[in-house]
Each structure stands twice: as structure tokens, then as C-alpha cells.
Amino acid sequence: MATVETVLGPVEASKLGVTLSHEHVLVGMGEDNHHYPWRFDWERTRANTIRELKEAVAGGVTAMIDLTTPDLGRDVEFVRDVAQASGMHVVVATGIWRDVPRSFWARDLDEIADIFVREIEAGIGKTSIKAGAIKVANDMGGVTPEGERILRGAARALKRTGCPISTHHWAPEKVGTRQVQVFKEEGAPLDRIAIGHSADTTDVDYLESLLKTGVYLSMDRYPGGGDRPGWEARNATVKALIDRGWCDRLMLGHDYAPMPILVGGSDPAPGPTRYTFVSHKAVPQLKAMGVTDAQVQTMLVDVPRRFLTGEG
């Protein structure tokens, strides 16, 4: 039986259930949570995070891929604590987001891979918590030289360990095309890679061009809005891809994290956690559009399991 590394240790893949493809449990921009911990009310932050995770579990979400990297303030011990308290299966990540540290700018590519491999095989930091995914990121303007180094290091780590890669990409500029090109150049297995934030575009032909290379798409950032497609447009894009036969390569998510609470700050506004938007709002509309229960099961359960394990 295939297993998946979670923050609480390996779990049989069949027990993950409904799995969100791209989420965060705690984000500290600029790593403020590590550098200025006195600014945060950790007791209230912990309580609120547990509340939201418990709401998600009660709402039918039983697992999530937490793609928080060191430059996003990754704190796997905090995640382990709230996962244990809430009952949520959380897969944590190695890798680097958009803020590539200067130490990586000239580091040998195999040494970059070594860092990721160590977090996959031995554990993150001083813990025994192992990464179950590799996160990389390229945004507006495309793949920078520093960002390309992370892509190549991640591809080499994937080849050495089998640990899958999940990307952050700027879909309006079709940055995923270059990401896939780099992965191909490195000889990485494309069926172990998900191109993330793909629902930020409604260009179905572009998304299908990515799918034809063999990658998965993470259709996340629900509910969207503002200068990005709203949730109805995201659903329309998902439905169009399903109609073209790509259901077995699509995953759904939110790219959400409960906000840390500052000392003296107010509690979050009341209301249901955003972790349940897909299951409670987007999925019912998808079904009304003709998406079947079996197809929903595929996107929320089967595809994430296959992505994480590499098994059919």
C-alpha cells in the first residue's frame, strides 16, 4: 500500500480522502514569524488555525498539500501541532517560493537538490518531519535566472527521490510553458509535476497545451475575483477542460492560509473557513453544470493521491 509523508508521519494514501491541492496553514511574509515572533499572538493564532482546520474536516476536507517554503515563513512544528489538534492530514513541502535567498544564486545545482533531498529523506530542520512535495515559483515577468536555478534543483531532487513538484506560476503570461521546458531539459518525469494557480487564466487552449505534456494542473485560488477570474469563471474553465477529457489531470484548491493574529489585533471576521469554498460552493455549481459525482471524486480524491504517490 502506497504511503504519503504528512506532518504527523506516513499515512496510507487511500486514507487521505478529499485533498486540497495548494494550501497553506501558516504564512509569515518576510519570515516575520521567525524574526519578530513578539509581534504575534501565538495563542490566538493557534486557536484560530485549529478552528479553521476543524471546520474544514467537519466540511469533508480531510487532507491538504501545504506548499509553504522557508521564504514564506515555514514552521513545520506549528503545522504539526495544529494538524494533530484538528485531525487534518497535512503534507508539507521543501523548495523555495519567489523570494529566492541569495545563498541559492550561485549554489551548485546539485547542492540545491541536496538541500531538498535532505528535507524529503531525513527531515526538515531539526525535526523528523519529512517533505511530501517540492514547491517552486515563477511569477510576473517569467522565469528569472535565480528562479530557474530552483526549478533545475527541484527537478534533480524529484529524479533522485520521486517526490513530486508543485509550482506557483503566473498563468496570464503563460509562465508554465517555460517551467515545463526547464523540467524537460532536466529530464524530470512530467507526470510527477503539477502546474499551480492554473485557474488564474480562462485560456483553455493554453492550459490544454500544458496538459498535453503530461503534467497535472492545480486549479486553485478559489474563489478568485478582483483582477483575476472569479469562481464562476474558474468553474467554467474546469468544466471546459473536463469536457475535453482532462478530468484525470485536474486538482482543486484555494491557496489559502488563516492570517496570523498580531498582538493587540482583532480576531478574524466570523464566517466559514475558506478551506471549504471548493466543496461547499464550487463543487455544487460544477455538478449543476453537468460534472458527475465520479468526476468530482477524481479531482478531489484520486488525482491528488496519484500526484503524491506516483501510483495509479
Residue pairs with C-beta under 8 A, 6 or more apart in sequence:
1 12
1 13
1 14
2 12
2 13
2 14
2 305
2 309
2 311
3 10
3 11
3 12
3 13
3 309
4 10
4 11
4 12
4 13
4 16
4 89
4 91
4 132
4 305
4 308
4 309
5 91
5 120
5 130
5 131
5 132
6 63
6 83
6 89
6 90
6 91
6 92
6 132
7 66
7 76
7 79
7 80
7 83
7 90
7 91
7 92
7 129
8 80
8 83
8 84
8 89
8 90
11 89
13 305
13 308
13 309
13 311
14 305
15 89
16 62
16 63
16 89
16 301
16 304
16 305
16 308
17 62
17 63
17 89
17 301
18 60
18 61
18 62
18 63
18 279
18 300
18 301
19 61
19 62
19 63
19 64
19 65
19 89
19 251
19 300
19 301
19 304
19 305
19 308
20 61
20 63
20 64
20 65
20 220
20 252
20 253
20 254
20 275
20 278
20 304
21 65
21 166
21 194
21 196
21 218
21 219
21 220
21 251
21 252
21 253
21 304
21 307
22 65
22 67
22 166
22 196
22 197
22 218
22 220
22 221
22 251
22 253
22 254
22 255
23 64
23 65
23 66
23 67
23 253
23 254
23 255
23 256
23 257
23 275
24 66
24 67
24 68
24 72
24 255
24 256
24 257
25 49
25 53
25 64
25 66
25 68
25 78
25 79
25 82
25 83
25 90
25 257
25 258
26 33
26 45
26 49
26 68
26 73
26 75
26 78
26 79
26 257
26 258
26 260
27 68
27 72
27 73
27 257
27 260
28 34
28 72
28 73
28 75
28 260
29 72
29 73
30 73
31 70
31 71
31 72
31 73
32 39
32 40
32 73
33 40
33 73
33 75
33 260
34 73
34 75
38 263
39 262
39 263
40 260
40 261
40 262
40 263
41 261
41 262
41 263
41 264
41 265
44 261
44 267
45 258
45 260
45 261
46 78
46 81
46 82
48 258
48 261
48 267
48 268
49 82
49 258
50 82
50 85
50 86
51 273
52 258
52 273
52 275
53 82
53 83
53 85
53 86
53 87
53 88
53 273
53 275
54 86
54 87
55 272
55 273
55 275
55 276
56 64
56 86
56 88
56 273
56 275
56 276
57 86
57 87
57 88
59 272
59 273
59 275
59 276
59 279
59 280
60 276
60 279
61 88
61 275
61 276
61 279
62 88
62 89
63 88
63 89
63 90
63 91
63 304
64 88
64 89
64 90
64 91
64 253
64 275
65 91
65 93
65 132
65 133
65 166
65 253
65 304
65 308
66 79
66 90
66 91
66 92
66 93
67 93
67 95
67 133
67 135
67 166
67 168
67 196
68 74
68 79
68 92
68 93
68 135
68 257
69 93
69 94
69 95
69 96
69 97
69 135
69 137
70 96
70 101
71 96
71 97
71 98
71 99
71 100
71 101
72 97
74 92
74 93
74 124
76 92
76 124
76 125
76 127
76 129
77 127
77 129
79 90
79 92
80 127
80 129
82 88
83 89
83 90
91 132
91 133
91 308
92 124
92 129
92 131
92 132
92 133
93 131
93 132
93 133
93 134
93 135
93 166
94 115
94 116
94 119
94 120
94 124
94 131
94 133
94 134
94 135
94 157
94 163
95 116
95 131
95 133
95 134
95 135
95 136
95 150
95 154
95 165
96 104
96 135
96 136
96 137
96 150
97 135
97 137
97 168
98 137
98 138
98 139
98 147
98 168
100 144
100 146
100 147
100 149
100 150
104 112
104 146
104 149
104 150
104 153
105 146
105 149
107 149
109 149
109 152
109 153
109 156
110 153
110 156
111 153
112 149
112 150
112 152
112 153
112 154
112 156
112 157
113 153
113 154
113 156
113 157
113 160
115 153
116 131
116 134
116 153
116 154
116 157
116 163
117 157
117 160
117 161
119 130
119 131
120 130
120 131
120 132
120 134
120 157
120 161
120 163
121 130
121 161
122 128
122 130
123 129
123 130
124 130
124 131
131 163
132 163
132 308
133 163
133 164
133 165
133 166
133 308
134 154
134 157
134 158
134 163
134 164
134 165
134 166
135 165
135 166
135 167
135 168
136 147
136 150
136 151
136 154
136 165
136 166
136 167
136 168
136 179
137 147
137 150
137 167
137 168
137 169
138 144
138 147
138 151
138 167
138 168
138 169
138 170
138 175
138 178
138 179
139 168
139 169
139 170
139 175
140 170
140 173
141 170
141 173
142 170
142 173
142 175
142 178
143 151
143 175
143 178
143 179
143 182
148 182
151 179
151 182
151 183
151 186
152 182
152 185
152 186
154 165
155 165
155 182
155 183
155 186
155 187
155 188
156 186
156 188
157 163
158 164
158 165
158 188
158 189
158 192
158 193
159 186
159 187
159 188
159 189
162 192
162 310
164 192
164 193
164 194
164 307
164 308
164 310
165 183
165 188
165 192
165 193
165 194
166 193
166 194
166 196
166 218
167 176
167 179
167 193
167 194
167 195
167 196
168 196
168 197
169 175
169 176
169 179
169 195
169 196
169 197
169 198
170 197
170 200
171 197
171 198
171 199
171 200
171 201
171 203
171 206
171 207
172 200
172 201
174 201
174 203
174 206
176 195
176 198
176 206
176 210
177 206
177 209
177 210
179 195
180 190
180 193
180 195
180 210
180 213
180 215
183 190
183 193
184 190
184 213
190 213
190 214
190 215
191 214
191 215
191 216
191 310
192 307
192 310
193 215
193 216
194 215
194 216
194 217
194 218
194 251
194 307
195 210
195 215
195 216
195 217
195 218
196 218
196 220
196 255
197 218
197 220
197 221
197 255
198 207
198 210
198 217
198 218
198 219
198 220
199 219
199 220
199 221
199 222
199 224
199 229
199 234
199 237
199 238
200 221
200 224
200 228
200 229
201 207
201 229
201 237
202 229
202 233
202 236
202 237
204 237
204 240
204 241
204 244
207 217
207 237
207 241
208 241
208 244
208 246
210 217
211 217
211 241
211 246
211 249
215 249
216 249
216 250
216 251
216 303
216 307
217 241
217 246
217 249
217 250
217 251
218 251
218 252
218 253
219 234
219 237
219 238
219 241
219 250
219 251
219 252
219 253
220 251
220 252
220 253
220 254
220 255
221 228
221 234
221 253
221 254
221 255
222 231
222 234
222 252
222 253
222 254
222 277
222 278
222 281
222 282
223 230
223 231
223 234
223 254
223 274
223 277
223 281
223 282
224 230
224 231
224 233
224 234
225 231
229 237
231 277
231 281
231 282
232 285
234 282
235 282
235 285
235 286
235 289
236 289
238 250
238 252
238 286
238 291
238 299
239 286
239 289
239 290
239 291
241 247
241 250
242 250
242 291
242 295
247 295
247 298
247 299
248 298
248 302
248 303
249 303
250 298
250 299
250 303
251 299
251 300
251 303
251 304
251 307
252 278
252 282
252 299
252 300
253 278
254 274
254 275
254 277
254 278
256 274
256 275
258 268
258 273
259 268
261 267
261 268
272 280
278 300
279 300
283 296
283 300
286 296
287 293
287 296
305 311
306 312
